[in-house]
């Protein structure tokens, strides 16, 4: 069953560009990792969302993910409340929400577009 991990970060002032650059082009090579996204959620806040083939693959990769986190700690600010520099959560998908299909074009609009190309 597909699993996801989501990690919340707050970056130190002036470290945003380095933090983003450290994620761009990174191919961690974790077994079962389907890909992920670094999402800017605020002025200096980000979430990393990773998709995994299953929860076991995610769990097995945790030591390697901690290694990557260790490389990034210098860019991160403590979140407070005893969390440290990350607020991680993970679990198995329980519902899949399909993408919205684009609206069908009207036949007349397609014909007008073809006529314009011919001219």
Steps between C-alpha positions, in 0.01 A plus 500: 500500500636845407648695790595864546730694728460869566766702681456863606802731521572863588812639334731754663475853359714533186531121450198446274694487171758254635230280648309485171820443301591207724175330395507582126639222288543270799434138414520316829464151350290366786351162417123541458517882477267620223591869526422803702445873511649780706213742564543859620222547757593844628773764509764263644298182542502192280362147492658204328243250372629159393309217333603140564403162355411381851554585866780245541707677232446831679599354837810333355617833354475694827871469591595634155244782528648595838841515328361753250342696785839512674641672187222762517493573875716813461222659294216412738347679795354326803120477468451530876269305724756220534481408130855585403569602137237275339138398548472164318189290441446195281242238419325291239260650250137433584334684208613595149354821363512503119603811310228713351456436129519810282169622361426381148544765234194600303505376142453850362811630680714224349371581148573872543855420613556285187368777273737755654799268440407464131500877442 
